Amino acid sequence: VGGSLVLTCPNKSEITFVTWKIKPKAGGHCILGYRADWKQSKRTNCTENITWKSGPEHDPALQIQPVQRASEGNYTCEMAAGAGNFHMTYHLTVLVPPKVAVYCDSRGNPVCQAAAGKPPARISWVPRSSSSPEHEDLGDGTATVRSTFMGNGSDVKNATCLVSHPAMNHNQSVAC
């Protein structure tokens, strides 16, 4: 989320036409096309963050900037060129890094929370904890994971939370 993404189409000479067909998981379809003999581009129902990387007459690549959760879906490039017809499909999944918070609960136990991540983050502790993380589905494809440090019989009040996620890793200590 928030980054820039370029999806390539086969870069062939003698392009007759290029069409990007975009089917997001949510919202309407979008079509971005270019016809070489008329030197004409056309866009239908595309949001402003979906554009040609540089220009279809030079490069048929598609650019998404910034990538949003709504960018998730299928992107298909169809091209006709002197060498034949080509198509390529991308299945885009957008990762959302969670917002991490580490704090002490009302009983003085360390708590680690990874909020609104996609996919849900994994939480572990150093030293090791017997706690079971709680998962809360937020209904928008993201989830919050919360874990309270349980010291396996010891009363350790200083711990380090380890948050693992495909878009980031975060370590933070807390002393309660």
C-alpha angles and dihedrals in degrees: 000000000000096000132105124257131191120199115196130215121200105286102227133163123240094035113190096183142343125201128184112200112195122193110181120198088240127030134018131323120266130207126195114185143174129194112197100200090058094033086227132146124197133187126192123191094339121147118235093254091067113077144139110279094234107337131311093243089064105026128008092207119130122224126205112194122196101015110222133186086255088060090075115113144070123323118191126186116201118187138178116200140155089271093055140270121319137183135180129184128203124194104208120204115183119217118213115199112221125240106245124215127175119191146141120264124223091273093052096256120141113249127193122195130186105191130201099354128157113235098021113264124243118235127200134164140227113240093037117264131203092215121127114222117238116227123207118188108214094201096240098083093274130099139199120224121197128185130184116206113244111188099211094248096322121102096231107163096177115074142151120232116214115201117191122192133153090244097046149351124223133186122188133168125216131189116201 
